[in-house]
Amino acid sequence: MGVRRRASGLIMKINRIKYYSTNQNAPEVSFREALLKGLAPDGGLYMPSVIPQIDRDILLSFRSKKYHEIASDVLDCFLKDEIETNILHGLCRDAYNFAVPLEKVTTGNYILRLDQGPTASFKDFAARIMARLMNYYMSAAGERFTILTATSGDTGSAVANAFHGLENIDVIILFPHNEVSAMQRRQMTTLKGNIRVIAIDGKFDDCQQMVKKAFLDPALANLQLSSANSINIGRLLPQTVYYFYAWSRVAAKGNEMVVFSVPSGNLGNLMGGILAREMGLPVSRFIIATNGNNEVPEYLKTGIYKVIAPSFDCISNAMNVGHPSNLARIVALYGGMMNEKGIILKHPDLERMRKDFFSLSISDEVTRKTISDSYKKHKAILEPHGAVAWKCMESYREQTGSEAQAGQLFISLETAHPAKFGDEICRLLGFSPPLPSSFESISEIPEEFIEFKNDYIELRDYILKH
């Protein structure tokens, strides 16, 4: 899909945007339905049937607007026929009450630090507005439902924080027992009330597969289940916003093109940027930065997609994904079709994908060296995910030197606060990064979670019981 239609004003006059399944065997639905369902009934992921265009005058106006104002304008493009603009503006103002630093490292090279929210992760940007949107719909309908989501690191803590205490929503979070940091775990397990956390004896992909099974299980059909990770379109639309924001802070002339380097696991972060580009953001290329789980770089290189099972354990743990769900959305946008198992049923325009994307795999050894080098050279403190993105950006610049010298702007995304990986940073740099205020007392709060085997039936029985 990804059709571009232009008209004057913030958004062209079109009928209410519908959302189709990437498996193309389910009815189109409204945003409300897509948000609350999470996964389409045919197992596919929802995508907008029309991608709205932001008028250039409005795009330029972003340079003088605050983050929550840009968020309201961008999301209104998709939601204006479903939520009143003034209500949406209030939800955005409430959700985005923290700083979004853009750090200049060298001329033309920036780090977008998405780590100042309540859980010090980029996942806060999507989870906080998503929780407010869901609560808005549930409150209006007088209904109650359950969020079931999988996490490889930061999603769980962001979702737990964003939904904690909401009267109409229960939350169940699955995480791979031995593959999240102690701080990431504590940010989930120290919350009580409507938050339940389950440690799975398996990988993130196992957790994700269990979530998908639950959505398609007839035994759970009578329950109001939804998801809050990046399989939900409600996660992706808010992630378009910080790409617009970042461009607005570096585009002095208003016509600059930007290369974004995106640390990538489940590809939700990248997909948000792609949607921003499709809406009219001046992006010349995306760098898909991966750790040792290199299925996407290999696919772009060879044209053959191979799931990595089990996924490799890397220090950039939120990127330990052997089969990224959002690849199905990217394939769909480029004219192809991929099912939930990673089987390509219709090939996308791979040559166009290769022009739009540059992808590399970075080892843990190189990741650690990048953390050390970036501090020695620039006094920039990077955590493992941001280090993977920064190294890929450096490699891209080396391979496209003439482009870089022509005034091309580069923005590398830092997706978690370095303090989340304090032990690793301390070993490499000799000091611990300062803790965000939200971390200061978390070690003193008792944890509460349960442990399950990698067994879907056990999870299903738990959901039915509770």
JOHU-V787802 format. One record per residue. RES is the residue in three letters. SS is DSSP state (H for helix, E for strand, - for the rest). PSI is psi in whole degrees, -180 to 180 (none if undefined). Layout:
res = (RES & RES)
ss = (SS & SS)
psi = (PSI & PSI)
This chain:
res = (MET & GLY & VAL & ARG & ARG & ARG & ALA & SER & GLY & LEU & ILE & MET & LYS & ILE & ASN & ARG & ILE & LYS & TYR & TYR & SER & THR & ASN & GLN & ASN & ALA & PRO & GLU & VAL & SER & PHE & ARG & GLU & ALA & LEU & LEU & LYS & GLY & LEU & ALA & PRO & ASP & GLY & GLY & LEU & TYR & MET & PRO & SER & VAL & ILE & PRO & GLN & ILE & ASP & ARG & ASP & ILE & LEU & LEU & SER & PHE & ARG & SER & LYS & LYS & TYR & HIS & GLU & ILE & ALA & SER & ASP & VAL & LEU & ASP & CYS & PHE & LEU & LYS & ASP & GLU & ILE & GLU & THR & ASN & ILE & LEU & HIS & GLY & LEU & CYS & ARG & ASP & ALA & TYR & ASN & PHE & ALA & VAL & PRO & LEU & GLU & LYS & VAL & THR & THR & GLY & ASN & TYR & ILE & LEU & ARG & LEU & ASP & GLN & GLY & PRO & THR & ALA & SER & PHE & LYS & ASP & PHE & ALA & ALA & ARG & ILE & MET & ALA & ARG & LEU & MET & ASN & TYR & TYR & MET & SER & ALA & ALA & GLY & GLU & ARG & PHE & THR & ILE & LEU & THR & ALA & THR & SER & GLY & ASP & THR & GLY & SER & ALA & VAL & ALA & ASN & ALA & PHE & HIS & GLY & LEU & GLU & ASN & ILE & ASP & VAL & ILE & ILE & LEU & PHE & PRO & HIS & ASN & GLU & VAL & SER & ALA & MET & GLN & ARG & ARG & GLN & MET & THR & THR & LEU & LYS & GLY & ASN & ILE & ARG & VAL & ILE & ALA & ILE & ASP & GLY & LYS & PHE & ASP & ASP & CYS & GLN & GLN & MET & VAL & LYS & LYS & ALA & PHE & LEU & ASP & PRO & ALA & LEU & ALA & ASN & LEU & GLN & LEU & SER & SER & ALA & ASN & SER & ILE & ASN & ILE & GLY & ARG & LEU & LEU & PRO & GLN & THR & VAL & TYR & TYR & PHE & TYR & ALA & TRP & SER & ARG & VAL & ALA & ALA & LYS & GLY & ASN & GLU & MET & VAL & VAL & PHE & SER & VAL & PRO & SER & GLY & ASN & LEU & GLY & ASN & LEU & MET & GLY & GLY & ILE & LEU & ALA & ARG & GLU & MET & GLY & LEU & PRO & VAL & SER & ARG & PHE & ILE & ILE & ALA & THR & ASN & GLY & ASN & ASN & GLU & VAL & PRO & GLU & TYR & LEU & LYS & THR & GLY & ILE & TYR & LYS & VAL & ILE & ALA & PRO & SER & PHE & ASP & CYS & ILE & SER & ASN & ALA & MET & ASN & VAL & GLY & HIS & PRO & SER & ASN & LEU & ALA & ARG & ILE & VAL & ALA & LEU & TYR & GLY & GLY & MET & MET & ASN & GLU & LYS & GLY & ILE & ILE & LEU & LYS & HIS & PRO & ASP & LEU & GLU & ARG & MET & ARG & LYS & ASP & PHE & PHE & SER & LEU & SER & ILE & SER & ASP & GLU & VAL & THR & ARG & LYS & THR & ILE & SER & ASP & SER & TYR & LYS & LYS & HIS & LYS & ALA & ILE & LEU & GLU & PRO & HIS & GLY & ALA & VAL & ALA & TRP & LYS & CYS & MET & GLU & SER & TYR & ARG & GLU & GLN & THR & GLY & SER & GLU & ALA & GLN & ALA & GLY & GLN & LEU & PHE & ILE & SER & LEU & GLU & THR & ALA & HIS & PRO & ALA & LYS & PHE & GLY & ASP & GLU & ILE & CYS & ARG & LEU & LEU & GLY & PHE & SER & PRO & PRO & LEU & PRO & SER & SER & PHE & GLU & SER & ILE & SER & GLU & ILE & PRO & GLU & GLU & PHE & ILE & GLU & PHE & LYS & ASN & ASP & TYR & ILE & GLU & LEU & ARG & ASP & TYR & ILE & LEU & LYS & HIS)
ss = (- & - & - & E & - & - & - & - & - & - & - & - & - & - & - & - & - & - & E & E & E & - & - & - & - & - & - & - & E & - & H & H & H & H & H & H & H & - & - & - & - & - & - & - & - & E & E & E & - & - & E & - & - & - & - & H & H & H & H & H & H & H & H & H & - & - & H & H & H & H & H & H & H & H & H & H & H & H & H & - & - & - & - & - & H & H & H & H & H & H & H & H & H & H & H & - & - & - & - & - & - & E & E & E & E & E & - & - & E & E & E & E & E & - & - & - & - & - & - & - & E & - & H & H & H & H & H & H & H & H & H & H & H & H & H & H & H & H & H & H & H & - & - & - & E & E & E & E & E & E & E & - & - & H & H & H & H & H & H & H & H & H & H & - & - & - & - & - & E & E & E & E & E & E & E & E & - & - & - & - & - & H & H & H & H & H & H & H & H & - & - & - & - & - & E & E & E & E & E & E & - & - & - & H & H & H & H & H & H & H & H & H & H & H & H & H & - & H & H & H & - & - & - & - & E & E & - & - & - & - & - & - & H & H & H & H & H & H & H & - & H & H & H & H & H & H & H & H & H & H & - & - & - & - & - & - & - & E & E & E & E & E & E & - & - & - & - & H & H & H & H & H & H & H & H & H & H & H & - & - & - & - & E & E & E & E & E & E & E & E & - & - & - & - & H & H & H & H & H & H & H & H & - & - & - & - & - & - & - & - & - & - & - & - & - & - & H & H & H & - & - & - & - & - & - & - & H & H & H & H & H & H & H & - & - & - & E & E & - & - & - & - & - & E & E & E & - & - & - & H & H & H & H & H & H & H & E & E & E & E & E & - & - & H & H & H & H & H & H & H & H & H & H & H & H & H & H & H & - & - & - & - & - & H & H & H & H & H & H & H & H & H & H & H & H & H & H & H & H & - & H & H & H & H & H & - & - & - & E & E & E & E & E & E & - & E & - & H & H & H & H & H & H & H & H & H & H & H & H & - & - & - & - & - & - & - & H & H & H & - & - & H & H & H & - & - & - & - & - & E & E & E & - & - & - & H & H & H & H & H & H & H & H & H & H & -)
psi = (-114 & 35 & 135 & 129 & 133 & 146 & 168 & 160 & -178 & -42 & 140 & 156 & 107 & 165 & 166 & 133 & 131 & 165 & 126 & 161 & 139 & -20 & -8 & 33 & 36 & 152 & 150 & 148 & 168 & 171 & -42 & -46 & -43 & -41 & -47 & -28 & -40 & -65 & 139 & 153 & -19 & 9 & -1 & 175 & 143 & 141 & 146 & 134 & -25 & 134 & 114 & 157 & 136 & 127 & 145 & -38 & -39 & -40 & -45 & -31 & -20 & -24 & -19 & 9 & 155 & 165 & -46 & -26 & -41 & -42 & -44 & -43 & -44 & -48 & -30 & -28 & -38 & -30 & 2 & -26 & 3 & -29 & 134 & 139 & -41 & -33 & -46 & -41 & -41 & -39 & -41 & -41 & -39 & -38 & -39 & 77 & 32 & 165 & 154 & 82 & 140 & 110 & 122 & 123 & -55 & 175 & 121 & 0 & 125 & 157 & 123 & 110 & 105 & 46 & 22 & 5 & -177 & -25 & 12 & 41 & 153 & -19 & -20 & -34 & -37 & -44 & -39 & -44 & -33 & -43 & -41 & -38 & -45 & -44 & -35 & -48 & -43 & -40 & -41 & -33 & -10 & 33 & 169 & 142 & 174 & 130 & 125 & 118 & 153 & 150 & 144 & 3 & -84 & -23 & -46 & -46 & -40 & -43 & -46 & -45 & -44 & -35 & -6 & 127 & -4 & 130 & -29 & 5 & 129 & 153 & 131 & 124 & 130 & 137 & 149 & 123 & -44 & 18 & 18 & 153 & 161 & -38 & -43 & -41 & -46 & -32 & -19 & -46 & -8 & -3 & 141 & -150 & -116 & 9 & 124 & 134 & 133 & 125 & 123 & 134 & 76 & -159 & 170 & -42 & -33 & -44 & -45 & -40 & -37 & -40 & -45 & -39 & -40 & -40 & -27 & 4 & 119 & -29 & -21 & 9 & -28 & -8 & 150 & 90 & 140 & 169 & 153 & 12 & -172 & 5 & -16 & 128 & -24 & -18 & -36 & -44 & -44 & -24 & -9 & -26 & -44 & -16 & -44 & -44 & -47 & -46 & -42 & -24 & -15 & -11 & 81 & -38 & -24 & -1 & 12 & 142 & 146 & 142 & 125 & 132 & 119 & 116 & 127 & 129 & -81 & 1 & 13 & -41 & -46 & -43 & -35 & -42 & -39 & -42 & -39 & -43 & -43 & -25 & -10 & 4 & 134 & 84 & 125 & -30 & 153 & 136 & 117 & 102 & 118 & 160 & -146 & -15 & 89 & 29 & -33 & -48 & -39 & -37 & -45 & -31 & -46 & -20 & 5 & 124 & 126 & 123 & 139 & 111 & 120 & 160 & 157 & 143 & 118 & 161 & -23 & 72 & -29 & -11 & 11 & 73 & 122 & -16 & 95 & 123 & -39 & -5 & -31 & -36 & -42 & -44 & -42 & -42 & -28 & 24 & 8 & -168 & 126 & 132 & 179 & -16 & -3 & 12 & 125 & 111 & -27 & 125 & 137 & 178 & 88 & -35 & -40 & -37 & -41 & -30 & -34 & -23 & 145 & 128 & 137 & 156 & 132 & 128 & 166 & -38 & -46 & -35 & -48 & -42 & -37 & -40 & -45 & -48 & -40 & -33 & -42 & -41 & -39 & -3 & 26 & 124 & 117 & 144 & 174 & -41 & -46 & -32 & -39 & -45 & -42 & -43 & -41 & -37 & -41 & -43 & -40 & -42 & -38 & -35 & -15 & 53 & -41 & -38 & -42 & -38 & -14 & 13 & 12 & 135 & 144 & 132 & 121 & 134 & 129 & 117 & -7 & 154 & 137 & -28 & -20 & -17 & 44 & -41 & -44 & -45 & -42 & -41 & -38 & -38 & -13 & 5 & 159 & 134 & 148 & 142 & 137 & 156 & -31 & -13 & -14 & -38 & 5 & -28 & -15 & -9 & 131 & 143 & 155 & 111 & 165 & 160 & 131 & 152 & 171 & 73 & 109 & -38 & -40 & -42 & -47 & -44 & -37 & -45 & -44 & -36 & -39 & none)
